[in-house]
Amino acid sequence: MKRWVIAAALVLAACGQQAQQRETSDADPVAVASETSASTIGPDGAAGISAALPMNVAAVQGAAADYVVAEVDDQVEGEAFKAITLSTGAEEVFRVLPTADRQHIHSVVTRSAQARSPAGEVVGQSKFAVAPPEEVVFCATEQFDGGNGFACSTAADGRFWRVYRLPDGAEPAASFDEIEPDLLHDATLVEMRWIAPRV
């Protein structure tokens, strides 16, 4: 049961950011803050968020004061919900996703090259080969935007996940252990996720 809950959480986090570059309509609540060039995401949180805050713009703005914070429409497998974006200028840096009851933050995800892990990794640039070994102890295969890949953390219930895409043409593997070492070495970081503590 525990693994199913974690798997569902990872699917929600992965799917929730698929429409990352959407425009915010005039009807959506927006709060504006100053821009920042440094954005971090890791085991302790993302963009200043370190707890399962209430899922609303005011609460998120209070924790992530350096961002433009906006509520946007999102969906997972056809089920609509409201997500919250954290942006600098015109670029979305983080997307905040809700718990199943839509009351609190479930996770914060990023696909932005502005974000950094504690080890300095950058989405779209860093490879699995440079990930700190103690932080990628637990890995599982995962599809990412139609490509083959995998996600890794410190454990099955880890707070911080790195998601990698295998090189183009790589065949899907039934398990992480079946992925060829050369393909693992060249896998590219495509997303980082922080999972909030339960309330």
Phi and psi in degrees as a GROMACS rama.xvg file:
@    title "Ramachandran Plot"
@    xaxis  label "Phi"
@    yaxis  label "Psi"
@TYPE xy
-61.9778  -42.8819  LYS-2
-64.5189  -35.5326  ARG-3
-64.9648  -40.653  TRP-4
-63.5523  -42.2559  VAL-5
-66.2926  -43.1094  ILE-6
-61.1116  -41.6925  ALA-7
-63.6906  -38.6894  ALA-8
-64.2901  -40.2887  ALA-9
-67.385  -38.2172  LEU-10
-63.8323  -43.9692  VAL-11
-59.9341  -44.405  LEU-12
-65.5204  -39.5073  ALA-13
-70.1094  -45.4551  ALA-14
-73.572  -29.6162  CYS-15
-66.8679  -17.8091  GLY-16
-105.514  8.84997  GLN-17
-60.1844  -33.2434  GLN-18
-103.625  46.6709  ALA-19
-56.363  -34.1444  GLN-20
-97.128  25.5153  GLN-21
-64.534  151.103  ARG-22
-79.8695  147.53  GLU-23
-91.5683  127.685  THR-24
-77.0296  162.732  SER-25
-61.5685  -24.2247  ASP-26
-80.0944  -16.1644  ALA-27
-78.5907  138.44  ASP-28
-64.1312  137.875  PRO-29
-137.63  139.178  VAL-30
-124.64  138.729  ALA-31
-109.68  137.169  VAL-32
-135.765  175.039  ALA-33
-69.5674  155.733  SER-34
-78.7273  155.657  GLU-35
-136.838  149.343  THR-36
-100.844  -17.877  SER-37
-105.463  124.038  ALA-38
-134.416  124.75  SER-39
-120.16  149.169  THR-40
-143.777  131.687  ILE-41
-166.898  -164.698  GLY-42
-59.7286  -26.1766  PRO-43
-92.1153  -2.40221  ASP-44
138.78  -169.59  GLY-45
-145.991  133.158  ALA-46
54.9097  29.6306  ALA-47
92.6315  -6.15419  GLY-48
-91.768  124.343  ILE-49
-133.647  10.7899  SER-50
-146.266  166.291  ALA-51
-78.8559  73.9992  ALA-52
-64.16  163.828  LEU-53
-57.7812  142.904  PRO-54
-84.6157  74.7395  MET-55
-148.627  158.617  ASN-56
-58.8621  -43.0103  VAL-57
-62.1202  -44.5686  ALA-58
-65.763  -43.0334  ALA-59
-67.1725  -41.8521  VAL-60
-61.4983  -36.4048  GLN-61
-61.9825  -33.2807  GLY-62
-89.773  -31.9429  ALA-63
-115.543  62.9505  ALA-64
-66.9032  -15.9205  ALA-65
-89.8792  10.1269  ASP-66
-121.644  157.107  TYR-67
-81.182  120.864  VAL-68
-111.652  128.535  VAL-69
-142.558  147.698  ALA-70
-92.0937  133.302  GLU-71
-134.034  158.434  VAL-72
-77.0114  140.976  ASP-73
-145.746  175.118  ASP-74
-159.304  153.832  GLN-75
-130.085  120.571  VAL-76
48.5139  45.2499  GLU-77
82.8977  -6.032  GLY-78
-93.2498  117.155  GLU-79
-79.8805  147.386  ALA-80
-158.5  172.065  PHE-81
-98.9774  130.103  LYS-82
-111.097  169.499  ALA-83
-124.933  130.953  ILE-84
-104.405  147.221  THR-85
-117.804  117.73  LEU-86
-126.886  157.46  SER-87
-124.716  125.501  THR-88
60.1635  -129.524  GLY-89
-94.4227  -2.83766  ALA-90
-101.541  130.453  GLU-91
-74.4654  127.159  GLU-92
-100.742  -42.3708  VAL-93
-133.391  153.358  PHE-94
-125.593  128.454  ARG-95
-98.9447  127.081  VAL-96
-113.63  145.907  LEU-97
-88.2024  163.568  PRO-98
-68.8362  170.323  THR-99
-58.3861  -32.6406  ALA-100
-86.994  1.59648  ASP-101
67.347  14.0852  ARG-102
-94.2652  -28.5453  GLN-103
-134.326  168.428  HIS-104
-72.8008  128.963  ILE-105
-93.5824  -45.1356  HIS-106
-157.376  163.604  SER-107
-127.558  128.728  VAL-108
-125.679  155.521  VAL-109
-142.908  144.738  THR-110
-127.032  17.4365  ARG-111
-93.4169  140.565  SER-112
-73.5827  -7.67539  ALA-113
-76.5384  -23.0485  GLN-114
-80.8378  152.4  ALA-115
-135.064  141.803  ARG-116
-81.5322  170.045  SER-117
-58.9641  -24.6301  PRO-118
-89.3777  3.04342  ALA-119
85.5858  10.696  GLY-120
-70.5  149.059  GLU-121
-127.854  132.57  VAL-122
-60.3292  135.815  VAL-123
85.2831  -9.32725  GLY-124
-123.687  -43.1084  GLN-125
-76.9509  147.832  SER-126
-107.909  159.049  LYS-127
-58.8918  -31.5219  PHE-128
-59.3965  -24.6518  ALA-129
-98.6979  -0.283421  VAL-130
-66.9734  139.843  ALA-131
-59.8289  120.854  PRO-132
-53.9472  -35.7164  PRO-133
-72.3882  -10.8849  GLU-134
-103.867  0.718518  GLU-135
-128.787  45.4637  VAL-136
-74.4453  -39.0681  VAL-137
-109.254  120.115  PHE-138
-133.286  147.139  CYS-139
-142.143  145.702  ALA-140
-64.6227  152.958  THR-141
-158.252  142.171  GLU-142
-86.4178  139.305  GLN-143
-135.702  111.326  PHE-144
49.1014  41.9488  ASP-145
84.1047  -4.72255  GLY-146
-103.627  161.54  GLY-147
-85.6692  138.783  ASN-148
-165.559  -159.789  GLY-149
-160.13  160.45  PHE-150
-124.819  142.877  ALA-151
-134.216  147.277  CYS-152
-150.546  -169.873  SER-153
-77.5892  -24.589  THR-154
-164.463  173.473  ALA-155
-60.3518  -27.5146  ALA-156
-107.265  27.7204  ASP-157
-61.0627  152.673  GLY-158
-86.3594  -28.953  ARG-159
-120.717  125.216  PHE-160
-120.341  135.955  TRP-161
-104.828  131.534  ARG-162
-113.339  129.937  VAL-163
-120.36  148.193  TYR-164
-108.25  133.876  ARG-165
-71.614  157.294  LEU-166
-56.3581  152.716  PRO-167
-53.0558  138.808  ASP-168
88.3183  -7.61571  GLY-169
-67.0307  134.613  ALA-170
-75.0002  148.112  GLU-171
-65.3534  144.466  PRO-172
-111.294  145.884  ALA-173
-69.8719  -29.0131  ALA-174
-146.995  163.302  SER-175
-59.3394  -39.5017  PHE-176
-63.2681  -19.4611  ASP-177
-89.556  -3.50109  GLU-178
-76.073  132.613  ILE-179
-62.59  138.654  GLU-180
-54.3486  -39.3528  PRO-181
-63.419  -37.6655  ASP-182
-69.1543  -39.7015  LEU-183
-60.3218  -46.3704  LEU-184
-56.3892  -38.7787  HIS-185
-95.9879  3.42394  ASP-186
-65.6203  138.39  ALA-187
-101.755  137.22  THR-188
-66.5177  122.884  LEU-189
-119.243  -14.7274  VAL-190
-160.863  149.709  GLU-191
-126.462  141.315  MET-192
-132.835  135.808  ARG-193
-113.963  128.767  TRP-194
-102.31  123.521  ILE-195
-70.3912  151.029  ALA-196
-62.4717  153.259  PRO-197
-71.3708  147.345  ARG-198
